[in-house]
């Protein structure tokens, strides 16, 4: 190419270089040709595009995913049979390509070929086959139901905005209904039956009405619903029985909690920028440097960018995150280099809030004459039952506070341990066997500099000049510093000779 070779020249069958590269799964070459100006929709003599050849010949995720990222047209058809890329994927029973085209690229399943067959009709006749996959089958059934139904109620139920609000509102209603059932003046056996019925109704509604994308909002909705009812309980039941100072502390810590939560939820986690110009520049540089530049450890085939050290591509957010820790469903966002500190603050404030709710419920029970029950005279379980019967709603909220306090505290301790003691992210701790810099360091983190220094660098804290943390921009760090990489050898440097 640098010597002036023309990548658009054709062989006897009308295929150019990019068609051959797509047929044989040479992802790096496909990326390089597109970066050098070759159209991702270049057709051969029969009208086949590189995407069609990839779906027909290659069963791995790439180069199909790469071509989609580069803007390949899903609606193009070949000239001989009128098939789209999805047609060819179905004919080849290419499970990976079918899933990528339908679930990720939202390919049109209603385009007919010259025989009048649409991808939807072709998949419909094969429903039940193992190669289709469960998620694709659900998508096919949804499209079949939508095309057949003319019912107004059905169309309302399938409206995305209505379904979204129903999904968000479900935990708010469920929390309230559970509290009402527990507080009802009925036999405890009937309460248990009603709670089971409530669970069955909610679970059935979730399976019928909500898809995977909406269900991913469930943890965030549960968190918001729980906190709303916490505030309601504090204002109605606890605040009249507590001191002014206690209420001020509760509201102040709650404000800090919301600040850290919003920073974790809608703040930038450290998304690696991926413009079209940057992608092409990166592809050309890595390709001309050598084919090893496209190894998964250094190149993201989805974002088409050079992958910084400690970064990872999040399949949920569909982007690369610098110093990736994990994707947290409770804040519906990735936790990375730019919002990890706020996430730790969020966990800390949440533990404090749940502890305050437990303290507030204890104060409420002590202030109620009918709730002053002696634990020693009743025993633990009878004592809990008596408290629940005294004021069931406060007991229900208190039980939720204790549950949240326990698991959030465990998560906070785990996070602080990873940051301070072992110098790893959650992703690195679980997948250390995949990264060469951990393998070469006997599974230990080459980034750890001791608990105090790790904490100082993480929180960017100088402690009034007592500490001098070395701050590093993980958005643009691609190589391990030599002084960090060889840190274990410095203790015995007299026995080694460095070149």
Number of C-alpha atoms within 10 A of each C-alpha: 10 6 5 6 8 12 14 16 10 14 12 7 9 15 22 21 19 29 26 17 21 28 20 13 21 16 22 23 20 23 26 22 21 18 20 14 10 18 17 22 22 17 22 19 16 13 20 24 27 30 33 29 23 31 33 22 17 22 19 15 19 22 30 27 23 21 23 19 15 21 11 20 16 19 13 19 23 19 15 12 13 19 26 27 30 30 27 21 27 21 15 16 16 21 19 20 28 27 21 19 22 17 13 12 14 11 19 15 20 12 19 17 18 13 9 9 15 20 25 21 15 14 20 14 9 13 17 12 11 10 15 20 15 14 14 20 19 13 15 21 16 12 14 14 12 14 9 8 11 10 10 9 10 12 12 12 16 15 11 13 11 11 17 16 11 16 21 20 16 17 21 19 13 17 17 16 15 17 18 15 20 24 19 14 10 10 9 12 9 13 18 13 12 16 18 12 12 16 14 12 11 15 11 12 13 17 11 10 15 19 14 10 10 17 17 16 17 20 17 20 22 19 16 18 20 20 19 13 15 19 16 12 19 23 12 10 17 23 18 12 17 16 10 11 9 14 17 11 13 18 14 11 17 18 13 14 23 14 16 23 23 14 21 28 22 13 16 16 24 22 23 21 14 16 12 15 10 13 19 21 17 19 26 17 14 20 17 12 11 9 11 13 18 22 14 11 18 18 19 20 23 20 22 23 24 26 26 23 19 25 27 23 19 16 10 12 13 12 19 28 30 26 27 27 23 18 20 15 16 18 22 19 21 28 29 27 22 21 22 24 17 21 24 21 20 24 22 19 21 26 23 18 23 23 18 20 25 21 15 24 23 15 15 20 20 14 14 12 9 12 16 13 16 10 13 8 9 13 10 12 10 12 16 15 13 18 18 19 16 19 18 19 21 26 23 18 22 23 15 18 23 16 12 19 21 14 12 18 17 13 14 19 15 12 19 15 14 18 19 20 15 19 24 24 22 18 16 22 17 10 11 19 14 11 13 12 20 19 13 14 14 12 14 16 21 22 17 17 17 12 16 13 20 22 18 18 19 19 15 17 16 13 10 7 8 8 14 14 19 11 12 11 10 20 20 13 16 14 12 14 12 8 11 14 17 15 16 12 12 12 9 8 12 8 8 9 6 4 3
